Amino acid sequence: MRNLFLTLVFALLPASALAHATLDGSTPAVGSSVPPTDSIRLRYTEGVEARFSSVTVSPDGGAPLPSAKAEVDPADNKVLMLHLTDMLAPGRYRVNWHIVSVDSHRTEGSFTFTVSP
């Protein structure tokens, strides 16, 4: 009887209560080729806690580039922004992200994009 009750409870919970924040989009977009830029915007499916989250950008096979600490967009807590110290030179880059969503779940991921000449 107890198992049936727990099954019903979990079946009735909204899917978002059991989900973790995932990357919903980015600028530059995953796998894209873009002109030189000095900022990265990551949009997640849930709000993000900036103080427990991080984003790094590295040239292909290199160490992370200097940047400010990632910040939540004041207009949308689902967007994490990273401002780099310098414009990115042409080449391929990897973005690594580790976030804690407002519901305290930790997730991480990475993607690449290319800066065109």
DOMARDREN-130455 format. One record per residue: residue number from 1; residue in one letter; y, z negated, x of N, C-alpha, C, O in turn. Coordinates in Angstrom, 3 decimals, m for minus. Example, Ala and Ser with C-alpha at 12.3 -4.5 7.8 and 13.67 -1.06 7.14 Angstrom:
+-----+---+----------+----------+----------+----------+----------+----------+----------+----------+----------+----------+----------+----------+
:   k : r :       nv :       nw :       nu :      cav :      caw :      cau :       cv :       cw :       cu :       ov :       ow :       ou :
+-----+---+----------+----------+----------+----------+----------+----------+----------+----------+----------+----------+----------+----------+
:   1 : A :   m5.690 :   m7.800 :   13.190 :   m4.500 :   m7.800 :   12.300 :   m3.300 :   m7.800 :   13.200 :   m3.319 :   m8.465 :   14.236 :
:   2 : S :   m2.250 :   m7.080 :   12.850 :   m1.060 :   m7.140 :   13.670 :    0.030 :   m7.870 :   12.900 :    1.138 :   m8.039 :   13.409 :
+-----+---+----------+----------+----------+----------+----------+----------+----------+----------+----------+----------+----------+----------+
//
This chain:
+-----+---+----------+----------+----------+----------+----------+----------+----------+----------+----------+----------+----------+----------+
:   k : r :       nv :       nw :       nu :      cav :      caw :      cau :       cv :       cw :       cu :       ov :       ow :       ou :
+-----+---+----------+----------+----------+----------+----------+----------+----------+----------+----------+----------+----------+----------+
:   1 : M :   m1.186 :    0.000 :    0.824 :    0.000 :    0.000 :    0.000 :    1.263 :    0.000 :    0.877 :    2.232 :    0.701 :    0.588 :
:   2 : R :    1.231 :   m0.798 :    1.951 :    2.383 :   m0.869 :    2.845 :    2.665 :    0.496 :    3.469 :    3.824 :    0.900 :    3.559 :
:   3 : N :    1.625 :    1.211 :    3.902 :    1.823 :    2.536 :    4.503 :    2.442 :    3.512 :    3.510 :    3.283 :    4.329 :    3.885 :
:   4 : L :    2.040 :    3.434 :    2.269 :    2.605 :    4.293 :    1.244 :    4.093 :    3.986 :    1.055 :    4.906 :    4.900 :    0.917 :
:   5 : F :    4.442 :    2.710 :    1.049 :    5.837 :    2.299 :    0.904 :    6.678 :    2.835 :    2.067 :    7.753 :    3.392 :    1.846 :
:   6 : L :    6.192 :    2.668 :    3.312 :    6.941 :    3.147 :    4.478 :    7.076 :    4.666 :    4.457 :    8.122 :    5.202 :    4.821 :
:   7 : T :    6.040 :    5.348 :    4.038 :    6.101 :    6.804 :    3.947 :    7.178 :    7.230 :    2.956 :    7.939 :    8.161 :    3.225 :
:   8 : L :    7.244 :    6.565 :    1.834 :    8.270 :    6.884 :    0.830 :    9.673 :    6.592 :    1.345 :   10.596 :    7.373 :    1.114 :
:   9 : V :    9.835 :    5.485 :    2.032 :   11.150 :    5.128 :    2.572 :   11.635 :    6.194 :    3.548 :   12.776 :    6.648 :    3.460 :
:  10 : F :   10.767 :    6.596 :    4.481 :   11.170 :    7.601 :    5.462 :   11.371 :    8.972 :    4.821 :   12.221 :    9.740 :    5.271 :
:  11 : A :   10.620 :    9.284 :    3.799 :   10.780 :   10.564 :    3.111 :   12.115 :   10.635 :    2.377 :   12.676 :   11.719 :    2.219 :
:  12 : L :   12.622 :    9.504 :    1.932 :   13.871 :    9.480 :    1.176 :   15.113 :    9.340 :    2.042 :   16.225 :    9.537 :    1.550 :
:  13 : L :   14.955 :    9.005 :    3.316 :   16.106 :    8.892 :    4.212 :   16.701 :   10.274 :    4.456 :   15.964 :   11.255 :    4.550 :
:  14 : P :   18.005 :   10.362 :    4.558 :   18.598 :   11.662 :    4.889 :   18.160 :   12.088 :    6.288 :   17.994 :   11.250 :    7.175 :
:  15 : A :   17.976 :   13.373 :    6.478 :   17.526 :   13.890 :    7.780 :   18.492 :   13.506 :    8.887 :   18.060 :   13.256 :   10.013 :
:  16 : S :   19.792 :   13.451 :    8.599 :   20.766 :   13.125 :    9.636 :   20.607 :   11.701 :   10.158 :   21.007 :   11.410 :   11.285 :
:  17 : A :   20.028 :   10.811 :    9.354 :   19.839 :    9.436 :    9.807 :   18.785 :    9.365 :   10.887 :   18.767 :    8.412 :   11.667 :
:  18 : L :   17.911 :   10.343 :   10.952 :   16.832 :   10.335 :   11.933 :   17.112 :   11.294 :   13.087 :   16.356 :   11.316 :   14.059 :
:  19 : A :   18.166 :   12.075 :   13.004 :   18.447 :   13.112 :   13.986 :   19.268 :   12.573 :   15.152 :   19.915 :   11.530 :   15.058 :
:  20 : H :   19.221 :   13.313 :   16.245 :   20.057 :   13.034 :   17.408 :   21.107 :   14.134 :   17.497 :   20.900 :   15.245 :   17.009 :
:  21 : A :   22.225 :   13.817 :   18.120 :   23.264 :   14.830 :   18.297 :   22.741 :   15.928 :   19.211 :   22.117 :   15.651 :   20.236 :
:  22 : T :   22.996 :   17.156 :   18.841 :   22.615 :   18.297 :   19.666 :   23.837 :   19.172 :   19.882 :   24.798 :   19.119 :   19.115 :
:  23 : L :   23.790 :   19.972 :   20.929 :   24.882 :   20.893 :   21.218 :   24.923 :   21.955 :   20.127 :   23.922 :   22.616 :   19.853 :
:  24 : D :   26.093 :   22.111 :   19.506 :   26.262 :   23.036 :   18.396 :   27.037 :   24.278 :   18.819 :   27.054 :   25.270 :   18.091 :
:  25 : G :   27.669 :   24.238 :   19.970 :   28.434 :   25.377 :   20.474 :   29.257 :   24.957 :   21.665 :   29.453 :   23.766 :   21.907 :
:  26 : S :   29.740 :   25.933 :   22.411 :   30.542 :   25.610 :   23.595 :   31.502 :   26.744 :   23.908 :   31.312 :   27.886 :   23.488 :
:  27 : T :   32.536 :   26.395 :   24.657 :   33.472 :   27.363 :   25.209 :   33.614 :   27.023 :   26.683 :   34.151 :   25.967 :   27.017 :
:  28 : P :   33.148 :   27.887 :   27.566 :   32.476 :   29.152 :   27.376 :   31.133 :   28.983 :   26.655 :   30.482 :   27.943 :   26.753 :
:  29 : A :   30.746 :   30.020 :   25.940 :   29.491 :   29.982 :   25.199 :   28.293 :   30.029 :   26.146 :   28.377 :   30.557 :   27.255 :
:  30 : V :   27.205 :   29.478 :   25.693 :   25.951 :   29.482 :   26.453 :   25.594 :   30.925 :   26.816 :   25.526 :   31.795 :   25.949 :
:  31 : G :   25.366 :   31.166 :   28.121 :   24.946 :   32.480 :   28.597 :   26.021 :   33.543 :   28.632 :   25.731 :   34.703 :   28.924 :
:  32 : S :   27.262 :   33.173 :   28.339 :   28.334 :   34.174 :   28.255 :   28.900 :   34.528 :   29.626 :   28.606 :   33.877 :   30.628 :
:  33 : S :   29.716 :   35.572 :   29.641 :   30.485 :   35.965 :   30.810 :   31.951 :   35.894 :   30.389 :   32.354 :   36.522 :   29.411 :
:  34 : V :   32.749 :   35.120 :   31.140 :   34.129 :   34.845 :   30.741 :   35.081 :   35.047 :   31.915 :   34.653 :   35.040 :   33.070 :
:  35 : P :   36.378 :   35.227 :   31.625 :   37.365 :   35.258 :   32.708 :   37.502 :   33.859 :   33.307 :   37.029 :   32.889 :   32.716 :
:  36 : P :   38.142 :   33.742 :   34.472 :   38.305 :   32.417 :   35.081 :   38.895 :   31.398 :   34.098 :   39.792 :   31.713 :   33.316 :
:  37 : T :   38.374 :   30.186 :   34.157 :   38.797 :   29.108 :   33.259 :   38.828 :   27.794 :   34.029 :   38.244 :   27.688 :   35.107 :
:  38 : D :   39.499 :   26.810 :   33.485 :   39.500 :   25.483 :   34.103 :   39.145 :   24.403 :   33.082 :   39.418 :   23.222 :   33.295 :
:  39 : S :   38.527 :   24.827 :   31.958 :   38.147 :   23.828 :   30.964 :   36.850 :   24.224 :   30.256 :   36.504 :   25.400 :   30.150 :
:  40 : I :   36.160 :   23.209 :   29.785 :   34.906 :   23.367 :   29.061 :   35.040 :   22.563 :   27.769 :   35.520 :   21.430 :   27.788 :
:  41 : R :   34.616 :   23.144 :   26.650 :   34.596 :   22.437 :   25.359 :   33.178 :   22.487 :   24.821 :   32.586 :   23.560 :   24.704 :
:  42 : L :   32.643 :   21.336 :   24.498 :   31.293 :   21.238 :   23.958 :   31.367 :   20.653 :   22.554 :   31.967 :   19.596 :   22.353 :
:  43 : R :   30.766 :   21.328 :   21.588 :   30.761 :   20.849 :   20.199 :   29.351 :   20.390 :   19.860 :   28.377 :   21.105 :   20.091 :
:  44 : Y :   29.261 :   19.188 :   19.310 :   27.973 :   18.591 :   18.955 :   27.837 :   18.463 :   17.442 :   28.811 :   18.611 :   16.704 :
:  45 : T :   26.626 :   18.189 :   16.995 :   26.351 :   18.059 :   15.566 :   26.770 :   16.707 :   15.010 :   26.764 :   16.510 :   13.795 :
:  46 : E :   27.134 :   15.772 :   15.884 :   27.596 :   14.441 :   15.474 :   28.744 :   14.026 :   16.383 :   28.960 :   14.629 :   17.434 :
:  47 : G :   29.475 :   13.001 :   15.979 :   30.541 :   12.452 :   16.809 :   29.984 :   11.907 :   18.115 :   28.825 :   11.500 :   18.188 :
:  48 : V :   30.825 :   11.903 :   19.148 :   30.420 :   11.520 :   20.504 :   31.256 :   10.341 :   20.993 :   32.455 :   10.268 :   20.720 :
:  49 : E :   30.624 :    9.422 :   21.712 :   31.308 :    8.302 :   22.371 :   31.631 :    8.724 :   23.804 :   30.733 :    8.758 :   24.645 :
:  50 : A :   32.881 :    9.043 :   24.100 :   33.269 :    9.563 :   25.415 :   32.965 :    8.580 :   26.542 :   32.544 :    8.992 :   27.623 :
:  51 : R :   33.175 :    7.287 :   26.301 :   33.012 :    6.331 :   27.399 :   31.567 :    6.222 :   27.878 :   31.321 :    5.707 :   28.969 :
:  52 : F :   30.608 :    6.699 :   27.082 :   29.196 :    6.662 :   27.474 :   28.632 :    8.056 :   27.708 :   27.416 :    8.220 :   27.811 :
:  53 : S :   29.496 :    9.059 :   27.792 :   29.065 :   10.445 :   27.917 :   29.643 :   11.065 :   29.188 :   30.665 :   10.611 :   29.701 :
:  54 : S :   28.977 :   12.108 :   29.688 :   29.490 :   12.790 :   30.872 :   29.147 :   14.268 :   30.829 :   28.167 :   14.685 :   30.211 :
:  55 : V :   29.982 :   15.050 :   31.504 :   29.787 :   16.490 :   31.629 :   30.111 :   16.854 :   33.068 :   31.121 :   16.410 :   33.614 :
:  56 : T :   29.253 :   17.665 :   33.684 :   29.549 :   18.187 :   35.019 :   29.366 :   19.698 :   35.008 :   28.565 :   20.242 :   34.248 :
:  57 : V :   30.131 :   20.362 :   35.871 :   30.027 :   21.808 :   36.062 :   29.751 :   22.041 :   37.528 :   30.462 :   21.527 :   38.392 :
:  58 : S :   28.705 :   22.827 :   37.815 :   28.311 :   23.106 :   39.203 :   28.134 :   24.595 :   39.401 :   27.619 :   25.285 :   38.521 :
:  59 : P :   28.568 :   25.109 :   40.575 :   28.247 :   26.503 :   40.876 :   26.731 :   26.606 :   41.051 :   26.072 :   25.622 :   41.389 :
:  60 : D :   26.194 :   27.774 :   40.824 :   24.748 :   27.971 :   40.915 :   24.205 :   27.392 :   42.221 :   24.535 :   27.881 :   43.301 :
:  61 : G :   23.380 :   26.362 :   42.128 :   22.763 :   25.738 :   43.293 :   23.666 :   24.803 :   44.068 :   23.279 :   24.347 :   45.144 :
:  62 : G :   24.856 :   24.497 :   43.566 :   25.801 :   23.666 :   44.300 :   26.025 :   22.307 :   43.676 :   25.425 :   21.966 :   42.656 :
:  63 : A :   26.892 :   21.540 :   44.298 :   27.244 :   20.197 :   43.834 :   28.269 :   20.282 :   42.701 :   28.992 :   21.274 :   42.597 :
:  64 : P :   28.338 :   19.258 :   41.857 :   29.335 :   19.251 :   40.771 :   30.758 :   19.407 :   41.304 :   31.108 :   18.868 :   42.354 :
:  65 : L :   31.560 :   20.146 :   40.565 :   32.957 :   20.382 :   40.927 :   33.837 :   19.220 :   40.486 :   33.509 :   18.525 :   39.524 :
:  66 : P :   34.959 :   19.002 :   41.186 :   35.879 :   17.939 :   40.779 :   36.452 :   18.198 :   39.391 :   36.785 :   19.329 :   39.038 :
:  67 : S :   36.559 :   17.133 :   38.619 :   37.116 :   17.247 :   37.271 :   37.612 :   15.885 :   36.812 :   37.321 :   14.857 :   37.424 :
:  68 : A :   38.352 :   15.902 :   35.742 :   38.724 :   14.651 :   35.074 :   37.496 :   14.171 :   34.301 :   36.525 :   14.913 :   34.158 :
:  69 : K :   37.535 :   12.947 :   33.808 :   36.456 :   12.444 :   32.953 :   36.500 :   13.207 :   31.639 :   37.576 :   13.504 :   31.120 :
:  70 : A :   35.332 :   13.520 :   31.105 :   35.268 :   14.206 :   29.810 :   35.904 :   13.329 :   28.730 :   35.742 :   12.109 :   28.734 :
:  71 : E :   36.622 :   13.961 :   27.813 :   37.315 :   13.258 :   26.728 :   36.929 :   13.848 :   25.384 :   36.624 :   15.036 :   25.280 :
:  72 : V :   36.945 :   13.015 :   24.365 :   36.736 :   13.490 :   23.003 :   38.041 :   14.102 :   22.506 :   39.117 :   13.553 :   22.742 :
:  73 : D :   37.946 :   15.223 :   21.828 :   39.111 :   15.868 :   21.233 :   39.694 :   14.922 :   20.182 :   38.975 :   14.519 :   19.269 :
:  74 : P :   40.970 :   14.556 :   20.282 :   41.560 :   13.636 :   19.311 :   41.497 :   14.144 :   17.864 :   41.532 :   13.350 :   16.924 :
:  75 : A :   41.405 :   15.459 :   17.691 :   41.350 :   16.033 :   16.348 :   39.931 :   16.157 :   15.802 :   39.750 :   16.414 :   14.612 :
:  76 : D :   38.904 :   15.974 :   16.668 :   37.515 :   16.160 :   16.230 :   36.581 :   15.414 :   17.172 :   36.381 :   15.841 :   18.309 :
:  77 : N :   36.002 :   14.299 :   16.710 :   35.158 :   13.498 :   17.598 :   33.803 :   14.130 :   17.881 :   32.979 :   13.530 :   18.572 :
:  78 : K :   33.555 :   15.321 :   17.364 :   32.332 :   16.063 :   17.695 :   32.525 :   16.968 :   18.905 :   31.576 :   17.594 :   19.375 :
:  79 : V :   33.762 :   17.037 :   19.413 :   34.080 :   17.927 :   20.531 :   34.387 :   17.104 :   21.777 :   35.227 :   16.205 :   21.754 :
:  80 : L :   33.686 :   17.431 :   22.867 :   33.912 :   16.797 :   24.158 :   34.553 :   17.834 :   25.062 :   34.054 :   18.953 :   25.181 :
:  81 : M :   35.675 :   17.463 :   25.710 :   36.436 :   18.387 :   26.544 :   36.373 :   17.935 :   28.000 :   36.417 :   16.741 :   28.299 :
:  82 : L :   36.268 :   18.911 :   28.898 :   36.276 :   18.636 :   30.331 :   37.306 :   19.537 :   30.977 :   37.261 :   20.756 :   30.810 :
:  83 : H :   38.245 :   18.941 :   31.724 :   39.256 :   19.703 :   32.448 :   38.927 :   19.642 :   33.931 :   38.850 :   18.564 :   34.520 :
:  84 : L :   38.733 :   20.823 :   34.530 :   38.403 :   20.927 :   35.951 :   39.673 :   20.881 :   36.784 :   40.754 :   21.223 :   36.305 :
:  85 : T :   39.535 :   20.457 :   38.027 :   40.674 :   20.369 :   38.930 :   41.242 :   21.752 :   39.252 :   42.457 :   21.913 :   39.363 :
:  86 : D :   40.365 :   22.749 :   39.401 :   40.784 :   24.116 :   39.749 :   40.155 :   25.128 :   38.804 :   39.181 :   24.831 :   38.112 :
:  87 : M :   40.723 :   26.319 :   38.786 :   40.125 :   27.426 :   38.034 :   38.786 :   27.775 :   38.670 :   38.631 :   27.689 :   39.888 :
:  88 : L :   37.829 :   28.164 :   37.854 :   36.522 :   28.558 :   38.374 :   36.608 :   29.966 :   38.962 :   37.154 :   30.879 :   38.344 :
:  89 : A :   36.064 :   30.120 :   40.152 :   35.997 :   31.425 :   40.805 :   34.847 :   32.228 :   40.192 :   33.959 :   31.653 :   39.562 :
:  90 : P :   34.857 :   33.538 :   40.370 :   33.742 :   34.334 :   39.855 :   32.401 :   33.810 :   40.371 :   32.277 :   33.415 :   41.530 :
:  91 : G :   31.420 :   33.815 :   39.502 :   30.074 :   33.354 :   39.852 :   29.392 :   32.732 :   38.646 :   29.937 :   32.709 :   37.542 :
:  92 : R :   28.194 :   32.231 :   38.883 :   27.410 :   31.604 :   37.812 :   27.542 :   30.082 :   37.923 :   27.535 :   29.528 :   39.022 :
:  93 : Y :   27.661 :   29.418 :   36.775 :   27.856 :   27.971 :   36.726 :   26.868 :   27.321 :   35.753 :   26.444 :   27.926 :   34.768 :
:  94 : R :   26.519 :   26.080 :   36.061 :   25.650 :   25.280 :   35.194 :   26.455 :   24.086 :   34.676 :   27.110 :   23.377 :   35.440 :
:  95 : V :   26.388 :   23.886 :   33.373 :   26.998 :   22.729 :   32.727 :   25.874 :   21.757 :   32.394 :   24.930 :   22.116 :   31.691 :
:  96 : N :   25.970 :   20.535 :   32.893 :   25.022 :   19.461 :   32.553 :   25.773 :   18.451 :   31.709 :   26.883 :   18.045 :   32.053 :
:  97 : W :   25.166 :   18.046 :   30.600 :   25.812 :   17.066 :   29.731 :   24.837 :   15.968 :   29.342 :   23.644 :   16.199 :   29.144 :
:  98 : H :   25.382 :   14.777 :   29.241 :   24.657 :   13.580 :   28.804 :   25.597 :   12.893 :   27.822 :   26.713 :   12.523 :   28.188 :
:  99 : I :   25.156 :   12.719 :   26.582 :   26.046 :   12.104 :   25.605 :   25.375 :   10.948 :   24.876 :   24.150 :   10.850 :   24.797 :
: 100 : V :   26.217 :   10.092 :   24.358 :   25.801 :    9.078 :   23.399 :   26.595 :    9.377 :   22.136 :   27.826 :    9.401 :   22.151 :
: 101 : S :   25.877 :    9.604 :   21.049 :   26.546 :    9.906 :   19.784 :   27.034 :    8.621 :   19.139 :   26.665 :    7.528 :   19.569 :
: 102 : V :   27.860 :    8.746 :   18.113 :   28.423 :    7.572 :   17.449 :   27.348 :    6.698 :   16.814 :   27.596 :    5.527 :   16.526 :
: 103 : D :   26.153 :    7.254 :   16.593 :   25.050 :    6.434 :   16.066 :   24.206 :    5.840 :   17.193 :   23.126 :    5.309 :   16.935 :
: 104 : S :   24.677 :    5.920 :   18.427 :   24.120 :    5.328 :   19.650 :   22.892 :    6.034 :   20.211 :   22.231 :    5.483 :   21.090 :
: 105 : H :   22.565 :    7.228 :   19.739 :   21.450 :    7.972 :   20.326 :   21.914 :    8.740 :   21.556 :   22.995 :    9.330 :   21.557 :
: 106 : R :   21.091 :    8.731 :   22.605 :   21.391 :    9.450 :   23.845 :   20.673 :   10.796 :   23.833 :   19.495 :   10.873 :   23.485 :
: 107 : T :   21.380 :   11.846 :   24.210 :   20.766 :   13.157 :   24.396 :   21.394 :   13.816 :   25.608 :   22.466 :   13.415 :   26.061 :
: 108 : E :   20.722 :   14.825 :   26.127 :   21.231 :   15.532 :   27.286 :   20.750 :   16.962 :   27.262 :   19.812 :   17.305 :   26.542 :
: 109 : G :   21.398 :   17.792 :   28.053 :   21.007 :   19.183 :   28.149 :   21.830 :   19.891 :   29.193 :   22.669 :   19.285 :   29.860 :
: 110 : S :   21.587 :   21.174 :   29.329 :   22.346 :   21.981 :   30.274 :   22.302 :   23.436 :   29.817 :   21.447 :   23.828 :   29.023 :
: 111 : F :   23.229 :   24.220 :   30.331 :   23.260 :   25.651 :   30.078 :   24.050 :   26.314 :   31.189 :   24.727 :   25.641 :   31.967 :
: 112 : T :   23.965 :   27.628 :   31.261 :   24.706 :   28.370 :   32.268 :   25.641 :   29.382 :   31.606 :   25.449 :   29.786 :   30.460 :
: 113 : F :   26.644 :   29.769 :   32.361 :   27.548 :   30.848 :   31.981 :   28.051 :   31.474 :   33.280 :   27.878 :   30.905 :   34.357 :
: 114 : T :   28.667 :   32.636 :   33.174 :   29.161 :   33.357 :   34.343 :   30.656 :   33.593 :   34.216 :   31.151 :   33.942 :   33.144 :
: 115 : V :   31.368 :   33.399 :   35.316 :   32.790 :   33.750 :   35.385 :   32.863 :   35.128 :   36.020 :   32.383 :   35.341 :   37.134 :
: 116 : S :   33.469 :   36.061 :   35.296 :   33.570 :   37.434 :   35.782 :   34.788 :   37.576 :   36.697 :   35.742 :   36.802 :   36.613 :
: 117 : P :   34.731 :   38.587 :   37.573 :   35.887 :   38.801 :   38.471 :   37.117 :   39.286 :   37.733 :   38.159 :   39.509 :   38.349 :
+-----+---+----------+----------+----------+----------+----------+----------+----------+----------+----------+----------+----------+----------+
//
